[in-house]
Amino acid sequence: MQQNRQSIAVYFTKLKNVWAEIDQKRPCKIKNQEDLVWYQKEKELERVHVFLRGLDDKHSNAKGELLRMTDPPSLNKAFTYIRKDESQQDSIKHAQVEVSSLAIQVKSPAPFLQQQRSVPLYHQGPPPGFPNRPRPQCSYCNDVGHVRATCWKLNPHLKTTRQGYQRKAKAAAVQLVQEPDFYGVAGQDHHIAGGATPTASIAGRGS
């Protein structure tokens, strides 16, 4: 009997059912106690080899470790050892699948993110809460951002008026500087002789 990709528990249970049927049909007739003990040991050792021989190739390392043991393992010990090896392999396989799925998710962003990236910002519309108002387009020059009534190409005087307003506004901003006091006390001339009171001379600040 071979494992044939079955779980260890299923494979081992099938073997035990076969052996139970054999023991029932062929009961042991040995009466001597020592001979009976020897017979039981040999029979179990043979069944250990049958169990190991039918395992799949993925358990070759664990099977070799059992066969290299100094004391031959019992049937239950061999089953426990191989089942532990099966659990370890399943855990490693599960971890590899999780890592692979995470790598795929990192390489392939979510579909809605791809859709957002594929649409330019100026085609995505206004933010939520803002009305969706299209920008005006001039019917004369076809430029966006103004209408025919304010088109500089059709009404050149509007451009001149706007430029003049900008120059005046800039000049006014530069001149908005507070002038200091024009006159101030430049110095004092003290006349000590004759007990005269000191006088102060007024000088103009600036040119």
C-alpha positions as CSV (number, residue, x, y, z in Angstrom):
1,M,0.0,0.0,0.0
2,Q,1.2,3.5,-0.9
3,Q,0.4,6.9,0.5
4,N,-0.4,8.4,-2.9
5,R,-0.6,12.0,-1.6
6,Q,-3.0,11.1,1.1
7,S,-2.5,12.6,4.6
8,I,-0.4,10.6,7.0
9,A,-3.4,10.0,9.3
10,V,-5.5,8.5,6.5
11,Y,-2.7,6.4,5.1
12,F,-1.8,5.1,8.6
13,T,-5.4,4.3,9.4
14,K,-5.8,2.3,6.3
15,L,-2.7,0.2,7.1
16,K,-4.0,-0.5,10.6
17,N,-7.3,-1.7,9.3
18,V,-5.5,-4.1,7.0
19,W,-3.3,-5.4,9.8
20,A,-6.3,-5.8,12.1
21,E,-8.0,-7.9,9.5
22,I,-4.9,-10.0,9.0
23,D,-4.5,-10.6,12.8
24,Q,-8.1,-11.6,13.0
25,K,-7.9,-14.2,10.1
26,R,-4.5,-15.5,11.2
27,P,-4.3,-15.5,15.0
28,C,-1.0,-16.1,16.7
29,K,-0.7,-19.7,18.1
30,I,2.5,-19.3,20.0
31,K,2.2,-20.4,23.7
32,N,5.6,-19.7,25.0
33,Q,5.8,-16.2,26.6
34,E,9.3,-15.4,25.5
35,D,8.6,-16.5,21.9
36,L,5.4,-14.5,21.9
37,V,7.3,-11.3,23.0
38,W,9.9,-11.9,20.2
39,Y,7.1,-12.5,17.7
40,Q,5.3,-9.3,18.6
41,K,8.5,-7.2,18.3
42,E,9.4,-8.7,14.9
43,K,5.9,-8.2,13.6
44,E,5.8,-4.5,14.7
45,L,9.3,-3.9,13.2
46,E,8.1,-5.4,9.9
47,R,5.0,-3.2,9.9
48,V,7.2,-0.1,10.6
49,H,9.1,-0.9,7.4
50,V,5.9,-1.4,5.5
51,F,4.6,2.0,6.7
52,L,7.9,3.8,5.8
53,R,8.2,2.1,2.5
54,G,4.8,3.3,1.3
55,L,5.5,7.0,2.1
56,D,5.7,9.7,-0.6
57,D,9.1,11.0,-1.6
58,K,8.6,14.3,0.2
59,H,9.1,12.4,3.5
60,S,12.4,10.8,2.4
61,N,14.5,12.8,4.9
62,A,12.3,12.0,7.9
63,K,12.2,8.3,6.8
64,G,16.0,8.2,6.6
65,E,16.3,9.7,10.1
66,L,14.0,7.0,11.5
67,L,16.0,4.2,9.8
68,R,19.3,5.5,11.1
69,M,18.2,5.4,14.7
70,T,20.1,3.0,17.0
71,D,17.0,1.6,18.6
72,P,14.3,0.7,16.0
73,P,11.3,3.0,16.5
74,S,7.9,1.5,17.4
75,L,5.0,1.8,15.0
76,N,3.4,4.6,16.9
77,K,6.7,6.5,17.3
78,A,7.3,6.3,13.5
79,F,3.8,7.5,12.8
80,T,4.2,10.5,15.2
81,Y,7.6,11.4,13.7
82,I,6.3,11.4,10.1
83,R,3.2,13.3,11.0
84,K,5.3,16.0,12.6
85,D,7.3,16.2,9.4
86,E,4.1,16.6,7.4
87,S,2.9,19.5,9.7
88,Q,6.2,21.3,9.2
89,Q,6.1,21.0,5.5
90,D,2.5,22.3,5.4
91,S,3.5,25.3,7.6
92,I,6.4,26.2,5.2
93,K,4.1,25.8,2.2
94,H,1.4,28.0,3.7
95,A,4.0,30.7,4.6
96,Q,5.4,30.7,1.0
97,V,1.9,31.1,-0.4
98,E,1.3,34.1,1.9
99,V,4.6,35.7,0.9
100,S,3.8,35.2,-2.8
101,S,0.3,36.7,-2.5
102,L,1.8,39.8,-0.7
103,A,4.4,40.2,-3.4
104,I,1.6,40.1,-6.1
105,Q,-0.4,42.7,-4.2
106,V,2.6,45.0,-4.0
107,K,3.4,44.7,-7.7
108,S,-0.3,45.1,-8.7
109,P,-2.0,48.1,-7.0
110,A,-5.8,48.1,-6.5
111,P,-7.9,48.6,-9.7
112,F,-9.4,51.8,-8.4
113,L,-5.9,53.2,-7.8
114,Q,-4.9,52.4,-11.4
115,Q,-8.1,54.1,-12.6
116,Q,-7.4,57.2,-10.6
117,R,-3.8,57.3,-11.8
118,S,-4.8,56.9,-15.5
119,V,-7.1,59.9,-15.4
120,P,-5.3,63.3,-15.4
121,L,-6.1,65.8,-12.6
122,Y,-7.8,68.2,-14.9
123,H,-10.2,65.5,-16.1
124,Q,-11.2,64.3,-12.6
125,G,-13.6,67.2,-12.0
126,P,-13.8,69.5,-8.9
127,P,-13.4,68.2,-5.3
128,P,-16.5,67.0,-3.5
129,G,-18.7,69.8,-2.3
130,F,-17.8,72.2,-5.2
131,P,-20.1,72.8,-8.1
132,N,-19.1,71.3,-11.4
133,R,-18.9,74.5,-13.4
134,P,-17.0,74.4,-16.8
135,R,-14.5,77.1,-17.5
136,P,-15.7,79.7,-20.0
137,Q,-14.4,79.6,-23.5
138,C,-14.1,82.6,-25.8
139,S,-16.1,82.3,-29.0
140,Y,-13.7,84.7,-30.8
141,C,-10.2,83.2,-30.1
142,N,-11.3,79.9,-28.6
143,D,-9.1,80.3,-25.5
144,V,-10.4,79.1,-22.2
145,G,-10.7,81.4,-19.2
146,H,-12.6,84.4,-20.6
147,V,-15.5,85.2,-22.8
148,R,-15.9,87.3,-26.0
149,A,-16.8,90.5,-24.1
150,T,-13.5,90.4,-22.2
151,C,-11.3,89.1,-25.0
152,W,-8.1,91.2,-25.3
153,K,-7.6,90.1,-28.9
154,L,-11.0,91.5,-29.8
155,N,-10.9,94.4,-27.4
156,P,-7.2,95.6,-27.2
157,H,-8.2,98.6,-25.0
158,L,-9.1,96.2,-22.2
159,K,-5.5,94.9,-22.1
160,T,-4.1,98.5,-22.1
161,T,-6.5,99.5,-19.3
162,R,-5.5,96.5,-17.2
163,Q,-1.8,97.0,-17.7
164,G,-2.1,100.7,-16.7
165,Y,-4.1,99.7,-13.6
166,Q,-1.4,97.2,-12.6
167,R,1.4,99.8,-13.0
168,K,-0.5,102.4,-10.9
169,A,-1.2,99.8,-8.2
170,K,2.5,98.9,-8.1
171,A,3.6,102.5,-7.9
172,A,1.1,103.2,-5.1
173,A,2.4,100.3,-3.1
174,V,6.0,101.6,-3.4
175,Q,5.1,105.1,-2.3
176,L,3.2,103.9,0.8
177,V,6.2,104.7,3.0
178,Q,5.8,107.2,5.9
179,E,8.0,110.2,5.6
180,P,10.0,111.0,8.8
181,D,9.6,114.4,10.6
182,F,11.3,117.0,8.5
183,Y,12.5,119.1,11.4
184,G,14.2,118.1,14.5
185,V,16.7,119.3,17.2
186,A,20.2,119.0,15.6
187,G,22.1,120.3,18.5
188,Q,22.3,122.8,21.4
189,D,24.7,125.8,21.9
190,H,25.3,126.4,25.6
191,H,26.4,130.0,26.5
192,I,27.8,129.9,30.0
193,A,29.1,133.5,30.2
194,G,26.7,136.0,31.6
195,G,24.4,133.3,32.9
196,A,22.4,133.2,29.6
197,T,20.1,130.4,29.1
198,P,21.1,127.7,26.6
199,T,19.7,128.0,23.1
200,A,18.9,125.2,20.7
201,S,19.4,125.5,16.9
202,I,16.8,124.0,14.6
203,A,18.3,122.1,11.6
204,G,16.5,120.5,8.8
205,R,16.8,116.7,8.4
206,G,17.4,115.8,4.9
207,S,18.5,117.7,1.9
